[in-house]
Amino acid sequence: MTTEELSSKLKKMYNEAEIGEQVSMIHMFGIKYALEIEESGAAKKDIAIEAEIGESYGTEINKGVKLSRYVQIKDEHKNRF
């Protein structure tokens, strides 16, 4: 995936999140798309900037990518985004 495609998915997840769940959705994005993020070679901060959520959220994306080694998204949430 390109940086544009990844940032588009992140922006959608962030904007459609319930109030108070936005940061959790950033983590979920990192978990769900960890392989694509790593393969893209894009900087996580650049994905966050392009998603228009702020450069500092690149750290939160990175946390999700790291968590992807240890957790899975529940089946009822896999097709949500």
KEPATI-34186 format. One record per atom (N, C-alpha, C, CB): residue number from 0; residue in one letter; atom name; x, y, z. Coordinates in steps of 0.2 Angstrom, whole numbers, m for minus. Glycine has a CB too. Layout:
num; residu; atome; xx; yy; zz
NUM; A; CA; X; Y; Z;
...
//
This chain:
num; residu; atome; xx; yy; zz
0; M; N; 4; m6; 0;
0; M; CA; 0; 0; 0;
0; M; C; 4; 6; 0;
0; M; CB; m5; 0; 6;
1; T; N; 2; 11; m3;
1; T; CA; 5; 18; m3;
1; T; C; 4; 22; 3;
1; T; CB; 3; 22; m9;
2; T; N; 8; 27; 5;
2; T; CA; 7; 31; 10;
2; T; C; 0; 34; 10;
2; T; CB; 12; 37; 11;
3; E; N; m2; 36; 4;
3; E; CA; m9; 39; 3;
3; E; C; m15; 34; 5;
3; E; CB; m10; 41; m4;
4; E; N; m14; 28; 3;
4; E; CA; m19; 23; 4;
4; E; C; m19; 22; 12;
4; E; CB; m18; 16; 0;
5; L; N; m14; 21; 15;
5; L; CA; m13; 20; 22;
5; L; C; m16; 26; 26;
5; L; CB; m6; 19; 24;
6; S; N; m14; 32; 24;
6; S; CA; m17; 38; 27;
6; S; C; m25; 38; 26;
6; S; CB; m13; 44; 25;
7; S; N; m27; 36; 21;
7; S; CA; m34; 37; 19;
7; S; C; m38; 32; 24;
7; S; CB; m36; 35; 12;
8; K; N; m35; 26; 25;
8; K; CA; m38; 21; 29;
8; K; C; m38; 24; 37;
8; K; CB; m35; 14; 29;
9; L; N; m32; 26; 39;
9; L; CA; m32; 29; 45;
9; L; C; m37; 35; 47;
9; L; CB; m25; 31; 47;
10; K; N; m37; 39; 42;
10; K; CA; m42; 45; 42;
10; K; C; m49; 43; 43;
10; K; CB; m41; 50; 36;
11; K; N; m51; 38; 40;
11; K; CA; m58; 35; 40;
11; K; C; m59; 32; 47;
11; K; CB; m59; 30; 35;
12; M; N; m54; 28; 49;
12; M; CA; m55; 25; 56;
12; M; C; m55; 30; 61;
12; M; CB; m49; 20; 57;
13; Y; N; m51; 35; 61;
13; Y; CA; m51; 40; 66;
13; Y; C; m57; 44; 66;
13; Y; CB; m45; 45; 65;
14; N; N; m59; 46; 60;
14; N; CA; m65; 50; 60;
14; N; C; m72; 47; 61;
14; N; CB; m66; 53; 53;
15; E; N; m72; 40; 60;
15; E; CA; m78; 36; 62;
15; E; C; m78; 33; 69;
15; E; CB; m79; 31; 57;
16; A; N; m73; 34; 73;
16; A; CA; m72; 32; 79;
16; A; C; m77; 35; 84;
16; A; CB; m65; 33; 82;
17; E; N; m79; 32; 89;
17; E; CA; m84; 35; 94;
17; E; C; m80; 40; 98;
17; E; CB; m87; 30; 99;
18; I; N; m83; 45; 101;
18; I; CA; m80; 50; 105;
18; I; C; m76; 46; 111;
18; I; CB; m85; 55; 108;
19; G; N; m70; 48; 111;
19; G; CA; m65; 45; 117;
19; G; C; m62; 39; 114;
19; G; CB; m70; 43; 123;
20; E; N; m63; 36; 108;
20; E; CA; m60; 30; 106;
20; E; C; m55; 32; 100;
20; E; CB; m66; 26; 103;
21; Q; N; m54; 38; 98;
21; Q; CA; m50; 39; 92;
21; Q; C; m43; 37; 93;
21; Q; CB; m49; 47; 92;
22; V; N; m40; 37; 99;
22; V; CA; m33; 35; 100;
22; V; C; m33; 27; 99;
22; V; CB; m30; 37; 106;
23; S; N; m38; 24; 102;
23; S; CA; m39; 17; 101;
23; S; C; m39; 14; 94;
23; S; CB; m45; 14; 105;
24; M; N; m42; 19; 90;
24; M; CA; m43; 17; 83;
24; M; C; m36; 18; 79;
24; M; CB; m48; 21; 79;
25; I; N; m32; 22; 82;
25; I; CA; m25; 23; 79;
25; I; C; m21; 17; 80;
25; I; CB; m22; 30; 82;
26; H; N; m22; 14; 87;
26; H; CA; m18; 8; 88;
26; H; C; m21; 2; 84;
26; H; CB; m19; 7; 96;
27; M; N; m28; 2; 83;
27; M; CA; m31; m3; 79;
27; M; C; m28; m3; 72;
27; M; CB; m38; m3; 80;
28; F; N; m28; 3; 69;
28; F; CA; m25; 4; 63;
28; F; C; m18; 1; 62;
28; F; CB; m25; 11; 61;
29; G; N; m14; 3; 67;
29; G; CA; m7; 0; 67;
29; G; C; m7; m8; 68;
29; G; CB; m3; 3; 73;
30; I; N; m11; m11; 72;
30; I; CA; m12; m18; 72;
30; I; C; m14; m21; 66;
30; I; CB; m17; m20; 78;
31; K; N; m20; m18; 63;
31; K; CA; m23; m21; 57;
31; K; C; m18; m21; 51;
31; K; CB; m29; m18; 56;
32; Y; N; m15; m15; 50;
32; Y; CA; m11; m14; 44;
32; Y; C; m3; m14; 45;
32; Y; CB; m13; m7; 41;
33; A; N; m1; m17; 51;
33; A; CA; 6; m17; 52;
33; A; C; 10; m20; 47;
33; A; CB; 7; m22; 58;
34; L; N; 9; m25; 43;
34; L; CA; 13; m28; 38;
34; L; C; 13; m23; 32;
34; L; CB; 10; m34; 35;
35; E; N; 7; m20; 30;
35; E; CA; 7; m15; 25;
35; E; C; 11; m9; 27;
35; E; CB; 0; m13; 23;
36; I; N; 11; m7; 33;
36; I; CA; 14; m1; 35;
36; I; C; 22; m2; 34;
36; I; CB; 13; 1; 42;
37; E; N; 24; m8; 37;
37; E; CA; 31; m9; 37;
37; E; C; 33; m10; 29;
37; E; CB; 33; m16; 40;
38; E; N; 30; m14; 25;
38; E; CA; 31; m15; 18;
38; E; C; 32; m8; 14;
38; E; CB; 27; m20; 15;
39; S; N; 27; m3; 16;
39; S; CA; 27; 3; 13;
39; S; C; 34; 7; 13;
39; S; CB; 21; 7; 15;
40; G; N; 37; 6; 19;
40; G; CA; 43; 10; 21;
40; G; C; 41; 17; 23;
40; G; CB; 47; 10; 15;
41; A; N; 35; 19; 23;
41; A; CA; 33; 25; 25;
41; A; C; 34; 27; 32;
41; A; CB; 25; 27; 23;
42; A; N; 36; 33; 34;
42; A; CA; 37; 35; 41;
42; A; C; 30; 35; 44;
42; A; CB; 41; 41; 42;
43; K; N; 29; 33; 50;
43; K; CA; 23; 33; 53;
43; K; C; 20; 40; 54;
43; K; CB; 23; 29; 60;
44; K; N; 25; 45; 56;
44; K; CA; 23; 52; 57;
44; K; C; 20; 54; 50;
44; K; CB; 29; 56; 59;
45; D; N; 23; 52; 44;
45; D; CA; 20; 55; 38;
45; D; C; 13; 52; 36;
45; D; CB; 25; 52; 32;
46; I; N; 12; 46; 39;
46; I; CA; 5; 43; 38;
46; I; C; 0; 47; 42;
46; I; CB; 5; 36; 40;
47; A; N; 2; 49; 48;
47; A; CA; m2; 53; 52;
47; A; C; m3; 60; 50;
47; A; CB; 1; 53; 59;
48; I; N; 2; 63; 47;
48; I; CA; 2; 70; 44;
48; I; C; m3; 70; 38;
48; I; CB; 9; 72; 42;
49; E; N; m2; 65; 34;
49; E; CA; m7; 64; 28;
49; E; C; m14; 63; 30;
49; E; CB; m4; 59; 23;
50; A; N; m15; 59; 35;
50; A; CA; m22; 58; 38;
50; A; C; m25; 64; 41;
50; A; CB; m22; 52; 42;
51; E; N; m21; 69; 42;
51; E; CA; m23; 75; 45;
51; E; C; m25; 75; 52;
51; E; CB; m29; 78; 41;
52; I; N; m21; 70; 56;
52; I; CA; m23; 70; 63;
52; I; C; m17; 72; 67;
52; I; CB; m24; 62; 64;
53; G; N; m12; 74; 64;
53; G; CA; m6; 77; 68;
53; G; C; 0; 72; 68;
53; G; CB; m8; 78; 75;
54; E; N; 6; 75; 67;
54; E; CA; 12; 71; 67;
54; E; C; 13; 67; 73;
54; E; CB; 18; 76; 66;
55; S; N; 12; 70; 79;
55; S; CA; 13; 66; 85;
55; S; C; 9; 59; 86;
55; S; CB; 11; 70; 91;
56; Y; N; 4; 58; 82;
56; Y; CA; 1; 52; 82;
56; Y; C; 5; 46; 78;
56; Y; CB; m6; 53; 79;
57; G; N; 10; 48; 75;
57; G; CA; 14; 43; 72;
57; G; C; 17; 38; 78;
57; G; CB; 20; 46; 69;
58; T; N; 18; 41; 84;
58; T; CA; 20; 37; 89;
58; T; C; 15; 32; 91;
58; T; CB; 21; 41; 96;
59; E; N; 8; 34; 91;
59; E; CA; 3; 29; 92;
59; E; C; 2; 24; 87;
59; E; CB; m4; 33; 93;
60; I; N; 3; 26; 81;
60; I; CA; 3; 21; 75;
60; I; C; 9; 16; 77;
60; I; CB; 5; 24; 68;
61; N; N; 15; 18; 79;
61; N; CA; 20; 13; 80;
61; N; C; 18; 9; 86;
61; N; CB; 26; 18; 82;
62; K; N; 15; 11; 91;
62; K; CA; 13; 7; 96;
62; K; C; 8; 1; 94;
62; K; CB; 9; 11; 102;
63; G; N; 4; 3; 89;
63; G; CA; m1; m2; 86;
63; G; C; 3; m7; 82;
63; G; CB; m6; 1; 82;
64; V; N; 8; m5; 78;
64; V; CA; 12; m10; 74;
64; V; C; 16; m14; 79;
64; V; CB; 17; m6; 70;
65; K; N; 19; m12; 84;
65; K; CA; 22; m16; 89;
65; K; C; 17; m21; 93;
65; K; CB; 26; m12; 95;
66; L; N; 11; m19; 94;
66; L; CA; 6; m23; 97;
66; L; C; 4; m29; 93;
66; L; CB; 0; m19; 99;
67; S; N; 5; m28; 86;
67; S; CA; 2; m33; 81;
67; S; C; 6; m39; 82;
67; S; CB; 3; m30; 74;
68; R; N; 12; m39; 85;
68; R; CA; 15; m45; 86;
68; R; C; 12; m50; 92;
68; R; CB; 23; m44; 88;
69; Y; N; 8; m47; 96;
69; Y; CA; 5; m50; 102;
69; Y; C; m2; m51; 102;
69; Y; CB; 8; m46; 108;
70; V; N; m6; m47; 98;
70; V; CA; m13; m47; 98;
70; V; C; m16; m48; 91;
70; V; CB; m15; m40; 101;
71; Q; N; m23; m49; 91;
71; Q; CA; m27; m50; 85;
71; Q; C; m33; m46; 86;
71; Q; CB; m28; m57; 84;
72; I; N; m36; m43; 81;
72; I; CA; m42; m40; 81;
72; I; C; m47; m45; 81;
72; I; CB; m43; m35; 75;
73; K; N; m52; m44; 85;
73; K; CA; m58; m49; 86;
73; K; C; m62; m49; 80;
73; K; CB; m63; m47; 92;
74; D; N; m64; m55; 78;
74; D; CA; m68; m56; 72;
74; D; C; m73; m51; 70;
74; D; CB; m71; m63; 72;
75; E; N; m77; m49; 76;
75; E; CA; m83; m45; 75;
75; E; C; m80; m38; 73;
75; E; CB; m87; m44; 81;
76; H; N; m74; m36; 73;
76; H; CA; m71; m30; 71;
76; H; C; m67; m30; 65;
76; H; CB; m67; m27; 77;
77; K; N; m65; m36; 63;
77; K; CA; m61; m36; 57;
77; K; C; m63; m33; 51;
77; K; CB; m59; m43; 55;
78; N; N; m69; m33; 49;
78; N; CA; m72; m30; 43;
78; N; C; m75; m23; 44;
78; N; CB; m77; m35; 40;
79; R; N; m74; m21; 50;
79; R; CA; m77; m14; 51;
79; R; C; m74; m9; 47;
79; R; CB; m76; m13; 59;
80; F; N; m67; m9; 46;
80; F; CA; m64; m4; 43;
80; F; C; m60; m7; 37;
80; F; CB; m59; 0; 47;
//
